[in-house]
């Protein structure tokens, strides 16, 4: 299929040692090429990409981030009209309630936001600087995970801690996965044939990181992640909510520093910590089917905590038109969805097990019986949302 004359956006998601990229055709709203530059600054650095359904790879020993990105140019199809680079940026704090064209002032602000996201923002900034070198003629646009949640009201974003912490240090709930929640909210309203402004829903984005979001009239009104992506639901390796007193207790019990405790809560907890086996839900579902008691309890805690958060988020809504599952786990695990919804019987929800078994593969994605709150599976598409945002910002 030719895309001659079609504008494309290169979407870049930069992690600590890898960069995911996708070339999105804005007319077809589909990726022409997707790929990954991984293990940069190491002898095993590698570029992999998928074009027209075929996988390719090229070793790039010791390539830096910039050198890796420069190699991406060579694999882009020749007929592409690249109009901009769209960057996923994790934390925009209160400074960014929407996407922006990146300039020096924006980069300075992003540096300031790094204190709130020390694991994520510095690598996003490195990705932007590398892309500026490789594509100096193209506009670069930042699309923030936090921006969609800037509509959360004060009573939902404030923690009950000294107010000066908020005023002086920005201590508040920011929320993440905003690009995904926004895309899925629009798509859900479309599938339900409703206007976004008249639809209230709760979306559970369940990937390696997990968060749920209450959306009223197309706007985020509360979410489970907080000042960092550690709060809220049980995740692959993150604990989600714990008693704040746990930090002091376990640090005294084990003689650990605060840094060590934080590493354990971020990297050794969640599904991995509970199961002692894996952070990967698919592996755990298989192990549970083979009667592994640790895998079973990890899934039970995950589903119960998710159900509890969904119930608590209903407090933010005037009505509930849909509960939506997305992300790798949400889109693919009928077991997790079924176990979660079993805890929501108080809402009168009844799962249709045959629809659930096929991940709601109908035009709406519905997995519940008629006559109750619709629960849907709606695949997310963060790359497309970043490309759309990039194009919108350029036009405005
Ligand atoms: P990321 O947050 O890194 O984008 P994904 O959204 O791809 O991650 O989600 C990854 C999670 O989805 C993993 O825990 C993986 O095991 C899970 N997953 C993918 N497919 C299935 C499946 N068929 N059954 C259960 N879990 C699945």
Boltz pocket constraint, residues with backbone or C-beta under 6 A from the ligand:
constraints:
  - pocket:
      binder: B
      contacts: [[A, 206], [A, 207], [A, 208], [A, 209], [A, 236], [A, 279], [A, 280], [A, 281], [A, 282], [A, 283], [A, 285], [A, 327], [A, 328], [A, 329], [A, 332], [A, 333]]
      max_distance: 6.0
